[in-house]
Amino acid sequence: MKTLAIALDSFAHGARMYIAGDAVEATPGDMADLIKNGLVKAEDAAPQTGVTDSQDDLLGGEKMAEEVQNKMEAAPANKAAPAPKKKH
């Protein structure tokens, strides 16, 4: 059985790399060592009250990212036209 916690700092454990705020899953013995060393805090097992900053969170929806703008240059009108001659 594995237990869950939240990383307080960036660290590596086994083959995994964790960053502050990541969910950490480990065996109870390993989790006790991580908590003792101040790398993680035990995940709060209290149920959520339903008070959130977004109606999407209440509905279990996923927040969408803003639409990406196309940053490509416009295509030239005629690619086959010869390049203009440079004056020397």
C-alpha positions in Angstrom: 0.0 0.0 0.0 1.3 3.4 -0.9 0.6 6.7 0.8 0.2 10.2 -0.8 1.9 13.5 0.2 2.7 16.9 -1.3 6.4 17.8 -2.1 7.6 20.9 -0.2 10.8 21.2 -2.2 12.5 19.7 -5.3 14.1 16.4 -4.8 14.8 13.0 -6.4 13.5 9.8 -4.9 14.3 6.5 -6.7 14.0 7.1 -10.4 11.5 10.0 -10.0 12.1 13.7 -9.8 9.7 15.8 -7.8 9.1 19.6 -7.8 7.5 21.6 -5.0 3.7 21.1 -5.2 3.9 17.7 -6.9 1.9 14.7 -5.5 4.3 12.1 -4.1 3.4 8.5 -3.8 5.6 6.2 -1.7 5.5 3.3 0.7 4.7 4.1 4.3 8.3 3.6 5.4 9.7 5.8 2.7 7.0 8.4 3.3 7.9 8.6 7.0 11.6 9.3 6.0 10.6 12.0 3.5 8.3 13.7 6.1 11.0 13.4 8.8 13.5 15.1 6.4 11.1 17.9 5.6 10.7 17.1 1.9 7.0 16.4 1.9 3.9 17.1 4.0 1.1 14.6 4.5 -1.8 15.1 2.1 -4.8 16.5 3.8 -7.4 13.7 4.0 -10.3 16.1 4.9 -13.0 16.3 2.3 -13.3 19.5 0.2 -15.9 21.9 1.3 -16.9 22.8 -2.3 -15.8 26.4 -2.0 -13.6 27.1 -5.0 -12.7 30.0 -7.1 -14.2 28.6 -10.2 -17.5 27.0 -11.1 -15.6 24.7 -13.4 -13.9 23.2 -10.4 -17.2 22.5 -8.7 -18.4 20.7 -11.8 -15.2 18.7 -12.2 -14.5 20.4 -15.6 -11.1 21.1 -17.0 -10.0 24.7 -17.4 -9.0 25.4 -21.0 -5.9 27.2 -22.0 -6.1 30.4 -24.1 -6.2 29.8 -27.8 -2.7 29.9 -29.4 -2.2 32.7 -31.9 -0.5 31.8 -35.2 2.9 33.4 -35.2 4.0 32.3 -38.7 4.7 34.9 -41.3 2.2 35.2 -44.1 3.2 33.1 -47.1 4.6 35.1 -50.1 2.2 35.7 -52.9 4.4 34.0 -55.5 7.2 31.7 -54.4 8.4 31.1 -58.0 9.0 34.8 -58.8 12.7 35.6 -59.1 14.3 37.5 -56.2 14.7 41.2 -56.7 18.2 42.2 -57.9 20.3 44.1 -55.4 21.9 47.3 -56.4 25.6 47.6 -55.7 
